[in-house]
Amino acid sequence: MVSGIIGKKIGMTQIFTDGGGLVPVTVVQAGPCTVVQAKTPARDRYAAVQLGFGAQKAQRVSKAMRGHVARSTKGPFRVLREFPVGSDSALEVGRDVRVADVFQAGDVVDVTGVSKGKGTAGVMKRHHFSGTPATHGTHEYFRHGGSIGNRSFPGRVFKGKRMAGRTGNERVTIANLEVIEVRADQDLIFLRGAVPGARGGTVVIRKHADGKREARAAGAE
C-alpha cells in the first residue's frame, strides 16, 4: 500500500481518550487522493505512485498538466506528490486512496508542511540569540548579533552566517506524531500535538521513517 497521503490542515482542538486523558490534537482532512501516475520497476526502475489532492480550475493549469492527469479521469489537482509503494502494489491510475487505507489509530507518522511566515526578524527572534549585555556601557546595541567575522582574514562573511532576515515560510517536517483517531467516513485524521503551517495549508503525512527502515531490514533478512 502507499506509504503516505496528502491533506489539508483544519485546525487544533482537544479530545478525550478512552482512559479519560485530555489530548491536544491537530485535525487534518487527509484525502481522498487520486492516483495520477503509477511508476514500476520495469519502466521507471522504482515503484511509486503520484497522488493528486484538491480540485483546481482547468484554466489555472498548463495544457501539459491537463494531459498528465487525463488518465485518472479526474482533476486537475491543486497538489501532486509522489509516494513509494511495494513492487507488487495493485494501485492503478484513477483509484482513490482514503486515509483509512493508509493509517489507523496508534500509528506513528511524520508530517511535512510549510511553516507560517513571520516576516523579517532580528537574530534574537530568528535564531534565539541572547543579545548583548545591558550594562558596562552598552547602549543601542541590546538586540544585535555582535561580530560577523574578522577584518583582514578572511576578509568576508562566511556563507550561512546566522543574521537577521526572513523568518518562517519554509518546509518543515515534524517527526514521531501519534495518530489518535481516524474517521474514515469524514476523511479526517487526528494527530497528537501541532503540525507545521496555518489553517488551510497543505500537509503531507507519511509513515514514520524509522518504521520504514525496520521494514526494509526485516525484508532483507
C-alpha positions in Angstrom: 0.0 0.0 0.0 1.0 3.6 -0.4 3.2 5.0 2.4 1.5 8.4 2.8 -1.3 10.8 1.9 -1.9 14.5 1.2 -4.2 16.5 3.4 -5.3 20.0 4.5 -4.8 21.3 8.0 -8.2 22.1 9.6 -7.1 23.3 13.0 -6.4 22.2 16.6 -8.7 21.0 19.3 -8.8 18.7 22.3 -10.3 15.2 22.6 -10.7 12.8 25.5 -9.1 9.4 25.3 -10.7 6.2 26.5 -8.7 6.4 29.7 -10.1 9.9 30.4 -7.0 11.8 29.4 -7.2 15.2 27.5 -5.1 15.2 24.4 -4.3 18.2 22.2 -4.7 17.2 18.5 -4.5 18.7 15.1 -7.3 17.8 12.7 -6.3 17.1 9.1 -8.6 16.4 6.2 -6.5 13.6 4.7 -7.7 12.8 1.2 -9.4 11.4 -0.7 -6.4 11.4 -3.1 -6.4 10.1 -6.6 -3.7 8.0 -8.2 -2.5 10.1 -11.1 0.6 8.1 -12.2 2.0 4.7 -11.3 5.7 4.0 -11.6 7.0 0.5 -11.9 10.5 -1.1 -11.6 10.3 -2.4 -15.1 9.8 1.0 -16.7 11.0 3.6 -14.1 13.4 1.4 -12.1 11.5 2.0 -8.9 7.9 1.6 -7.6 5.9 4.6 -6.6 2.6 6.4 -7.2 1.8 10.0 -7.7 -1.2 11.2 -5.8 -3.4 14.3 -6.6 -5.3 16.2 -3.9 -7.7 19.2 -4.1 -9.7 20.3 -7.1 -8.2 23.0 -9.3 -9.8 25.0 -12.1 -8.7 23.8 -15.6 -7.8 27.3 -16.8 -5.3 27.6 -13.9 -3.0 24.7 -15.0 -1.0 24.2 -18.2 -2.1 22.1 -21.1 0.7 19.6 -20.3 -0.6 19.2 -16.8 -4.2 18.7 -18.0 -2.8 15.9 -20.3 -0.8 14.4 -17.4 -3.9 13.9 -15.2 -6.3 12.9 -18.1 -5.8 9.2 -17.5 -7.1 9.5 -14.0 -10.4 10.9 -15.4 -10.3 13.4 -12.5 -8.6 16.7 -11.8 -6.8 18.9 -12.4 -5.4 18.9 -8.8 -4.0 21.6 -6.6 -1.3 19.4 -5.2 0.7 16.4 -6.7 3.0 14.3 -4.5 4.8 11.0 -5.1 5.0 8.2 -2.5 6.9 4.9 -2.7 5.0 1.6 -2.7 5.8 -2.0 -2.8 6.9 -3.5 -6.2 3.8 -5.7 -6.1 1.4 -2.8 -5.4 -2.0 -3.1 -7.1 -2.7 0.6 -7.1 -4.0 1.7 -10.6 -4.3 5.1 -12.2 -7.7 6.6 -11.2 -8.1 4.8 -8.0 -9.0 6.8 -4.9 -6.8 6.5 -1.7 -8.6 7.2 1.6 -7.0 7.9 4.9 -8.3 4.7 6.4 -6.5 2.7 3.7 -3.1 4.1 4.9 -3.3 4.9 8.7 -5.1 3.7 11.8 -5.1 4.8 15.4 -1.8 4.2 17.2 0.4 4.7 14.1 3.5 7.0 14.3 3.8 9.4 11.4 6.0 12.3 10.0 4.1 15.4 8.9 5.6 17.9 6.4 4.2 21.4 5.7 5.2 25.0 5.1 5.6 26.9 8.3 3.9 30.2 9.0 5.7 33.2 7.5 6.7 35.7 10.2 8.3 38.4 8.0 11.7 40.0 8.6 13.1 39.4 12.1 16.3 40.0 14.0 18.7 37.5 15.3 17.1 37.1 18.7 13.7 36.1 17.3 15.0 34.3 14.2 18.0 32.3 15.8 17.3 32.7 19.5 20.4 34.8 20.2 20.7 36.0 23.8 21.6 39.6 22.8 24.4 41.7 24.3 24.9 42.7 28.0 22.7 45.5 29.2 25.5 47.1 31.3 29.1 48.1 31.1 28.5 50.9 28.7 26.3 49.1 26.2 23.7 51.3 24.6 21.6 51.0 21.4 23.0 47.5 20.8 21.0 45.3 23.1 19.4 43.0 20.4 22.3 43.0 17.9 24.1 39.9 16.9 27.7 41.0 17.5 30.7 40.4 15.3 30.1 38.6 12.0 33.8 37.9 11.2 37.4 39.1 11.2 38.8 42.1 9.3 41.8 41.2 7.1 41.4 37.4 7.2 39.2 36.0 5.7 38.0 39.5 4.7 34.5 38.3 4.1 31.4 36.9 5.8 31.1 33.1 5.6 28.1 31.6 3.9 25.4 30.5 6.3 26.2 33.1 8.9 23.2 33.5 11.1 21.9 37.0 10.7 18.6 38.9 10.5 16.3 38.1 7.7 13.0 36.4 6.7 11.6 34.1 9.3 9.4 31.1 8.6 7.6 30.2 5.3 9.9 27.2 4.9 9.4 23.5 4.6 9.3 21.8 8.0 8.9 18.2 9.0 7.7 17.1 12.4 8.5 13.5 13.2 7.0 11.0 15.6 3.5 12.2 15.8 0.9 9.7 17.1 -2.3 9.1 15.3 -5.0 9.4 17.9 -8.1 8.8 15.8 -9.1 8.2 12.2 -12.6 9.0 11.0 -13.0 7.2 7.7 -16.4 8.5 6.9 -15.2 12.1 7.1 -11.6 11.5 5.8 -10.3 13.1 9.0 -7.2 12.1 10.9 -6.4 13.4 14.4 -2.7 13.8 15.2 -1.3 14.4 18.7 0.3 17.9 19.0 0.9 20.6 16.4 1.8 20.3 12.8 3.5 23.0 10.6 1.6 25.6 8.7 -1.6 27.7 9.0 -5.2 26.6 8.9 -6.0 25.5 5.3 -2.4 24.8 4.5 -1.3 21.6 2.6 0.4 18.9 4.7 1.9 15.6 3.7 1.6 12.7 6.2 4.0 9.8 5.8 4.6 6.7 7.9 7.5 7.3 10.3 10.9 6.9 8.7 12.3 4.5 11.4 9.4 2.2 10.7 10.4 2.1 7.0 14.0 1.2 7.9 12.9 -1.6 10.2 10.6 -3.0 7.5 13.4 -2.9 4.9 15.8 -4.6 7.4 13.2 -7.3 8.1 12.7 -7.9 4.4 16.5 -8.2 3.8 16.6 -11.0 6.4 
